[in-house]
Amino acid sequence: MDFSIWAAMNTILIADDEPLMRELLEFRLAQRDYHPVTAADGREALARLEDSSPDAVVLDAMMPVHDGFEVLRRMRSSPRHANTPVIMLTARRGEKDILEALEIGVNDYLVKPFMPEELLARLARLLKDK
């Protein structure tokens, strides 16, 4: 299935404290004609939400300043970002973590290590349904 028609129009916020992960995701998203924007911690992620108005967010759970759960809580309580699709991409695989993310309102949850193509397919599906 060709998702490129949706990709060309979409800004994606990548919030992850690992520089190599941000770089990998930024590269893979740009290859698919997405416009990636990055943040290295929760505070920066909240700032990028406001100044870039992303169409979707790929959010790590474990970040400095505000963790991904706090960023997600703030997004869901904001009228501007309440419906922005979010994929949590994290090493946290515990049932408690997954349930907490779902209760807060995450759209999808993917555990590291992951297959980049799977992330891209999940992202395209969320954007298509948006």
N, C-alpha and C positions, 0 to 999 in steps of 0.2 A: 504494500500500500504506500502511495506517495503522500507524505505529510508536508512536503515543502511549501505548499500553498499557504498553510497556516504558519509555518516557521518564519517566513519572510516578514511577517508583520509583528513578530513578538519579541519583547524584551524579557529576558529571564534573569532574575537575581540569583546569584550563587552565593550563599552565605556559609562559609566553612573556614575554620582557623588554620587549616593545613594548606600552605602555599602550593604544594604540588597538586593537591586535589582541585583547588581553584583553577590552576593552570590547565589541568587535564580537561575539566568540565568546560572551561572557557573555549578551549581549542575545539572540542567535540561539538559544542553548540554553534560556534561560528561556522564550522564546516557545513552545518545544516541550515545556514542562513538565519539563525537566531541572532539577536543582539544581546550578548551576555554583559551583565554588570556584576561586579564582585564586592563582597564584604568579608572582612577578616574576623569580625566579632559581632556580638549581638547589637551593640550600640551602632556600629557602622551599618548593619543590616537595616535597622530601623530608619536611619538617615537615608539610605539608598531607596527604601520604600517610598519615602516622601519626594525625593528629587528625581527618581527615574520612573515611578509608577509602573512597575513591572507587570507583565501579563501573567507571570507565574513565578514561583520561588522554589529553589532547591535549597533545603535548609538542613544544616547539621544540627544534631541535638546538643553536642558538647562543644561549646564555644566560650571564650572569656566574656566578661562583663555581663551580658544577658545570654543564657543558654537558649537553644532553639525552642524549648517549650515556652519560655517567657516571650520570645519574639512572636511565636504563634498565638499565644494568649492576647498579646497587644494587637496583633493583626485582626483577630476575630472580634475584638471589642471596638474596632475602628470602622465606622461606616464606609470609609474609603477603601479599606482592604479586607473587609469581612468575607468577601466572596472570591478573593484572589486564590487561585489554585496553589496548593503547597504540597510538595513531595519532601518528606523528611528522609534524608539520606544519612545514615548514621551507623556506627559500630554497635550501638545499644540495641541488643536483640531480645532483651527480657520482656516477658509478657506485660509486666507493670508499665514499662516504657511505651510499648506499642499501644496498650489500652489508654494510657494517659494522652498520647498524641491523638488518638481517635476521638476521645472525649472532648478534647479542646477543639477539634475540627480539622485535623489534617486530611487531605484528600487521598494521599497514598503514602506508604511507608516502605522504604527499601533499605536493606541491611548491607553494610560494607563487610567484606569485599563484594562488589557488584559487577554486573556486566554493563558497560556503557550503553550498548545498543538497547538493553532492556529499559534503562532510564530514559533514553530518547523516545522509545515507543510509549512508555507510560506518560511522559510529558506531552507528547503529541496527542494522545487520547484525551488528556485533561483539557488541553487547549481547544480541541475539536468540540468537546462537550460544553465549553464555556459559553 
